[in-house]
Amino acid sequence: MTRAVVTGAAGFIGSHLTERLLADGWDVLALDRLSDYYHRDTKLANMASFRDNPSAEIREVNLVDADLDELLHGADMVFHLAGQPGVRSSWAGGFDNYLIDNVQATQRLLEAAVRQQIGRVVYSSSSSVYGDNTDYPSTERSLPRPVSPYGVTKLAAEHLVGLYAARSGLSTIALRYFTVYGPRQRPDMATHRLVEAALRGTRFTLNGDGGQQRDFTYVGDVVSANVRAAAADCRPGTVVNVAGGSSVTMAHLIELVEELTGQRIDLARTGDQAGDVRRTGADTTLARSVLGWEPDTSLRDGVAAQVDWHKGREVAIDGPARVGAAVEGGRS
C-alpha cells in the first residue's frame, strides 16, 4: 500500500485531499497543528469523515519542532499543504508567524524528506507569488512580484523546494493555486463570507469596488491536480499553475451567490486593502501537458456545491476569523 504524509490535513484543501487519497487506497499520515487562525472545532469537523478510518493516522504536530524523521519514515510521498494563510495579518508584527510556518517549517520538512528518501514532495504554493504581474494570464515563466509578505513567504518556500530538488535530487513539484473555493472553505475567504451573509442575513464587507478579478478554482479540481502531480513524469523542481480557467469579478461572484441562495446580500463597501492584487488569471497549458490535468468544475456548479455545504451544516462553528477578512488569490 502506498503511504502518504499530508501536512495541513485538517485544513480546507488538506482534508479533501486526505479523503481522496484514502478513497484511492492510500495509507495516510495526516498532520496538522490545529492553529488558532480559525476555530479549532471547524478543523476537527473537516477531519470527521476519516477520523475513524483504519488507513488514516492523525497526529497533532508542529512541523517546526516535531521529529520529522520519525513522521516521514516509511512514507512514499509527502503532500505539503501546511502553512500560515492570509494576506492581512502577514504585515507588521504578524510576519514572524509567516516566516516560521511557511519558510522554516518547509525547510525542515525538505531536509527530512531528503534523509528519508521520499519519492516525491508535492508543495502547495499560491498565485500570490505573482502579485500584480504585468503578464496576463500568468504563466510559470512570468516574473513573480508578490505584493504582500504572505506572498513573499510562499515564494521563498517555493524557492526552497526548487533548491532541494537541484541540490539534493529530491523529486519535487510546486502547484500554484488560484483562489480555491468549495465546501469547507476557510471562514475568512470571500466566497465563504458571501454565502454566510446571504443565508444568515448579515452584512458582507466588500474591499474595493467589486471590479477585482479572480481565477476561481474548485477544491475538487485542486485535489485532482495533487493526485496527478504525485505520479507525473516531470523534472524535479517543476512549478505548475492550477486554476479554474476563467477570471470573473467579485461583482459577478456576488450576483451568482445571490442567485443560487435566492437572497440579496447587504454590502458594506470599504477601500482597497494592502496586499490585494487587482486581478489574477492563469495560463494552465503546462498543467495540461505535465499533469494531464484540467479543471472539470464550472464556477456555477462549484459555488452551488459550496452553498449546499453551508446549508447542510448544523451549526456555523467558525466564529470570527482571527485575522481580517480576505479576498485572496492563493492557497487556502
N, C-alpha and C positions, 0 to 999 in steps of 0.2 A: 504493500500500500504506500502511495506517495505521501510524504509528510511535509506539511507547510507550516511555517510560522507566520501569523498575521499580527502585525503591530497596529494598535488603534482599532482593535476588533470590536470594541463597544461603540464605536462612532457610527456616523451615518453611512458612509461607504463601507467601512470595515466590517460592519455587521452583515450587510448584504453580501459582501464577498465571502465571508466565512460560511454563510448559508449555502452559497453556490458551490463552494469547494466541497463541503460535506455532502451535498446532494450528488456531486460528481464522483464521490467515493474517496475523497482525500481524508487523511488523518490530519487534524488541525490543532495546533497550539495557539490559542487566542490570547494575546497580551494587550493589556490596557492599564493605564494608571488611574483611570476614572478621575480625571482632573475636575476642578470646580468651574471650568469655563461655562458649563451649563449644568442643570440639575443631575445629580448622580442617579436618581431613580429613572430618569429618561434613558440614560445609558444602560442601566440594568435591564430596562424593558426592551431595549434594542437587541439584547442577547437572549431574550426569553425563549426563542424558538430552538436554540441549540444548547441551552444550559444543561439539559439532561441527555444530550446526545453522547453515546459512548465513544464516538470517534473524535469528540472535541474535549480539549482540556483548557480551562480558563484560568489565567493567572493575573492577579493584580500586581503589576510591577512598574517601576520607573526605569526606563532604559538608561538613564544617566548613572544609576548606581547598582543595577541588577547584575547578577552573574550571567552575562550573555553567552559565554561559552557553554554553560550548563543548559541554557534555554535553547540554543541553536544546535546542540549536539544531536546528530542523527537526522537533522532536517535536510530535505532536498531543495527546498525553495523558501525564500523569505519575501513576503509582500509587506513593504514598509509604508504604512499609512499614518502612523502616529506622528503627531506634531501639534504645535500651538497654532490654531487657525485665527483668522480675522485680521482686518486691516486696522481698525480703530485703536485697539489697545497696544499695537506694536510701536506706537510713538512714545517718546519721553521715557519715563521710568519703567514702562511695561516691556521695553526692548530686551531686558535681561532674560525674561522668560522665553522669548523667541530664540535668542542665541542658544540657550540651554536645550530647549525642546526640539528645535528644528535643525540646529547645526551640531552641537556637541553630541546629542543622542544619536544622530545619524552617523557621525564619525565613529563612535564606539561600536555601533551595530556593524558597520562595514569592517572594522578591524576583526571583530568576532567572526564575521562571515568568511573572511579570508582564512583565519585559523581553523575554522570548522569545515572548510572546503565546500561551502554551499554552492549548489548547482547554478542558481540564479537569484539575483535580488531585483525585484520589481519595485521601483521607487515612485511614490505618488507626488508628483510636482504640481505646478499650478500655472495657469495662464497669467497670474500676477507677475511672473518674471518678465513678461513683455512690456508691461506698463502702457504708456501712451505711445506705442510703437508707430512709426510712420508707415510701415508696411501693413497693408490690409488687403486680404486677410493675412494673418501672421503665419509664416512658415517656420520650420525648425531652424532655418538659416537666418532668420531675422535677428538683428542685434537686440538682446534683452536690455530693457531700460526700465527696471522696476521703479515705481513712484511711491512705494511705501516700505518701511522697514520690514514688514512681513514678507513682501516680495523679494527683498534683498536676501533674507534668510533662506527662503525657498530656493533661490538661485544659488546661494552659497552651498547648500546641501546638495543640489543637483551637480554642481561642480565637483564636490567630494565624491559623488557616485561615479562620475566620469573619471576622476583621478585614480580611484582604486581599481577601476577597470583597466586603465592604461598602465598603472604601476605594478599591480599585483595580479593582473589577469583575471580578476573577478568578473564573472558574467553578469552585467547589469543592464537594465533598461529603465529609463525615466519616462513617465507618462505625464504630460502637461494637461491637466483637466481644465475645461472651460465651464464655469458656473453650473455645478451639478445640482440637480433638484430631484424631488421624488419623495416617496414615503420615508419617514424618519429624518428628513432634512433638519439640520441644526436649527434651533429656535431663533437664532439671531439673523438668519438669512431671509432674503426678501420674499421668496415665494411662501415660505412658512408663515411669515408675519402677515402677508396678504390674505392667505386663506383663513388664518385665525381671525383677522379683523373682519372678514366677510361673514364668517359663521357665528361670531360672538358679538358683532355689532360694536367693536372697539375701533379706535382711530388708528390709521396707518400713517406713519411718518415717512414721507417721500423726500429723500435727499435729492436736490437738484430739480430740474424742470420736467423730468419724465422722458426726456429725449435720449438718455443714456442707453446704449445698445449692449446687449449681452448675447453670447452664443450659448444658449441653454442646452445642457446635456443631461439626459435621463440617467438615473443611477444604475438601472439595469444594463444600459449600454456601457457604462464605465466598468461595471463588473465584468462584462464580456471581454472588454479590452484587456483587463488584467489577466484573465484566464488565457487569452491568446498570447499575451506578452510572455507568459510563463514558458510557452513552448515554441516561441518564434525563433526562426533561424536568422539571427542578426548579430552584428559585431558587438562586442562588449562596449558599453558606454553610449548606446543608441538612445536618442531622445525623440519622442513621438507625441504629436498633438492628439488629444482625444476630445472631440467636440461634437455637438449636436448637428452641425452642418448649416445652420442659418441663424443670423442675428436678428433679434427683434428689440424694440424699445421697451422700457419699463411701462410706458403708457399702454402699449399693446398688451403686456402681461396683465396689467391691472384690469383692462377690459375683458380679457379672457377669464380671469378668476371671477369677475362679476358675472359673466355669462354662465360659467359652469356651476356657480353656487346659487345663482338667482338672487344675489344680494348686491346692493350698492355698497361701496366702500367709502367710509368717511376719511378723507385725506387731509393731512396736515403737512404743508409744504415747508421745507427748510432749504437752506443754501447747500451748495456742493460741499462735500466733506473731503478733508485732506486724505490723499491716498487712493481716492476713487478715480478710475480711468473713465474716459468718455465712451469708448466702445471697445468691444472685444469681438474677434472673429477669427476662425482658424481655417487654414488650408489642411485638409486631412488626407492628402494624397499619400503621404508616407505611411499613415496608419493602414490604408488600404493595401499598399504594396508589401509592407513589412509584416503586419499583423494579420492581413486578410480580414480586416475589420472595417465596418461602417455602422453608423447608428441606425437602429431599427425603429425607434420610438419617436413619433411626431410630438411636437410641443403640446398640442391639444390632448392627445392621449396620455401623455406623461403627467400633465397638470391634473387631468381628470383622475388619474390614479392617486395622485397626492391628495386631492380633495377627498376622495373616498377614505383614505387613511385617516385624515383629520376627523372625518365624521365618525369613523369606527372606534376612535379612542374613547375609553370610558371617561377618563379624566385627563385634562391637559395638565401634565405634571412638570412641564418645562420650567415654569416660573420665569421671572425676568432673567435674560442673559446677563452674565457678569460684566459684559462689555457693551459698548454702544451698538445699536442695531446696524447691520451692514448690508450693503448691496455690493457683492463682490464678484470678481471674475476668476475664481480659483477653487482650491481644494476645500472640501468640507471637513 
